[in-house]
Every structure is written in structure tokens, then in C-alpha cells.
Amino acid sequence: MNKRLSRLQLLNEFESAPTSALFNQHTLAAVLDCSTQLLERNRWEGKGVPYLKIGRKVLYLKSDVLSFLQQQKIYRSTGDVGEFLSLVNE
């Protein structure tokens, strides 16, 4: 049975996992709300979330994903010098 999990199921799996858990690019794409192609391009360009490559598998550590999200800042306007909103609550 090789059914694809829904985005909600992937998000729940990610949320309930310990910070040491490893996830594939399909789960990460659901978490970041992006395509797997974007993740592949980011890996090729050396950008984005740090990853592990074990054989042919690409895996992402949950703690690395959370750190990456914490570093992404949302500015409300160009006038917000030094002020930001975080994607992840501290």
C-alpha cells in the first residue's frame, strides 16, 4: 500500500515528531508549502534547509527545519528597520 499522505497528515506527522526525527522531501514540501522541485533546486544551488544524503535518499532533520524557519523573517514594510515577525513562535 503506497498511498500518498495528505498535506494535513504530513503536517501532523511533522508536528508530533521529536526534534531528532528525519523527514523526506515530500513532508518538507508540505511543511514549507512549496514544491519538491523547489527543494531540489535549492539543494543544487546550496540554499535552503540543510539536508542529509544517505545513499540516494535525501532527508531533513526536524531541528534543522525549525532553525531554518526561525531564521526567515517577515518584514511588514521597508520602514520596519530591525522589526520583524517570526514564522515560528519563540
TIDREN-833508 format. One record per residue (C-alpha): residue number from 0; x, y, z. Coordinates in pm, 1 decimal, always signed. Layout:
PT   resi         c1         c2         c3
PT    NUM          X          Y          Z
...
// end
This chain:
PT   resi         c1         c2         c3
PT      0       +0.0       +0.0       +0.0
PT      1     +185.1     +304.7     -130.4
PT      2      -72.3     +579.2      -76.5
PT      3      +42.0     +938.1      -61.5
PT      4      -37.3    +1101.9     +268.6
PT      5     -241.1    +1420.5     +259.7
PT      6      -74.5    +1750.2     +342.4
PT      7     -259.2    +1761.8     +674.1
PT      8     -134.9    +1412.8     +765.1
PT      9     +222.5    +1512.1     +676.4
PT     10     +196.1    +1828.3     +887.6
PT     11      +58.8    +1631.0    +1182.8
PT     12     +338.6    +1375.6    +1147.8
PT     13     +598.7    +1654.2    +1143.8
PT     14     +443.8    +1839.6    +1438.1
PT     15     +422.3    +1533.7    +1663.6
PT     16     +772.9    +1403.2    +1588.2
PT     17    +1074.6    +1465.6    +1814.5
PT     18    +1331.8    +1723.3    +1700.1
PT     19    +1571.8    +1440.1    +1613.0
PT     20    +1329.5    +1293.7    +1354.3
PT     21    +1423.2    +1274.2     +986.2
PT     22    +1180.3    +1360.2     +706.2
PT     23    +1178.7    +1316.7     +329.4
PT     24    +1131.6    +1599.0      +81.4
PT     25     +757.7    +1530.7      +41.6
PT     26     +699.0    +1603.2     +409.8
PT     27     +925.2    +1907.7     +399.8
PT     28     +744.0    +2041.8      +92.8
PT     29     +417.1    +2013.3     +286.8
PT     30     +567.1    +2191.9     +588.9
PT     31     +714.3    +2474.7     +380.3
PT     32     +417.2    +2483.4     +140.0
PT     33     +641.2    +2454.4     -164.9
PT     34     +712.7    +2200.2     -437.1
PT     35     +964.4    +1919.2     -419.2
PT     36    +1121.2    +2072.3     -731.5
PT     37    +1196.6    +2391.8     -539.3
PT     38    +1365.5    +2187.4     -265.6
PT     39    +1571.1    +2004.8     -530.5
PT     40    +1675.6    +2333.0     -691.7
PT     41    +1768.1    +2481.1     -352.5
PT     42    +1985.6    +2177.5     -276.9
PT     43    +2156.0    +2211.0     -614.8
PT     44    +2217.1    +2584.0     -553.0
PT     45    +2338.8    +2521.3     -196.7
PT     46    +2049.9    +2716.8      -42.4
PT     47    +1759.0    +2634.2     +181.5
PT     48    +1726.3    +2382.2     +462.2
PT     49    +2037.1    +2174.9     +545.0
PT     50    +1991.8    +1809.9     +446.4
PT     51    +2146.5    +1466.9     +484.6
PT     52    +2208.3    +1238.8     +190.4
PT     53    +2213.1     +871.1     +280.0
PT     54    +2266.7     +667.8      -32.6
PT     55    +2014.9     +809.1     -277.4
PT     56    +1779.0     +932.3       -4.4
PT     57    +1762.8    +1298.1      +91.1
PT     58    +1646.6    +1355.9     +447.9
PT     59    +1587.2    +1663.3     +659.9
PT     60    +1634.7    +1680.1    +1037.7
PT     61    +1336.6    +1841.3    +1212.5
PT     62    +1562.4    +2061.0    +1427.6
PT     63    +1730.0    +2194.0    +1108.4
PT     64    +1388.8    +2270.6     +956.5
PT     65    +1279.0    +2458.4    +1269.8
PT     66    +1607.7    +2654.8    +1276.2
PT     67    +1565.0    +2743.5     +908.9
PT     68    +1210.2    +2867.4     +972.1
PT     69    +1325.0    +3070.8    +1271.3
PT     70    +1581.4    +3248.4    +1050.1
PT     71    +1319.2    +3350.9     +793.8
PT     72    +1192.9    +3695.4     +885.8
PT     73     +878.9    +3864.6     +760.3
PT     74     +901.1    +4241.5     +727.1
PT     75     +574.7    +4434.1     +726.6
PT     76     +723.8    +4716.0     +520.4
PT     77    +1057.5    +4862.0     +420.8
PT     78    +1016.5    +5111.0     +706.0
PT     79    +1034.5    +4835.1     +968.4
PT     80    +1404.9    +4869.0    +1035.9
PT     81    +1507.6    +4597.1    +1274.7
PT     82    +1150.0    +4489.7    +1343.9
PT     83    +1029.0    +4155.4    +1221.8
PT     84     +762.4    +3891.9    +1261.9
PT     85     +880.0    +3535.5    +1303.2
PT     86     +724.0    +3237.7    +1124.3
PT     87     +785.0    +3026.6    +1434.2
PT     88     +685.2    +3140.7    +1780.8
PT     89     +966.0    +3158.8    +2030.7
// end
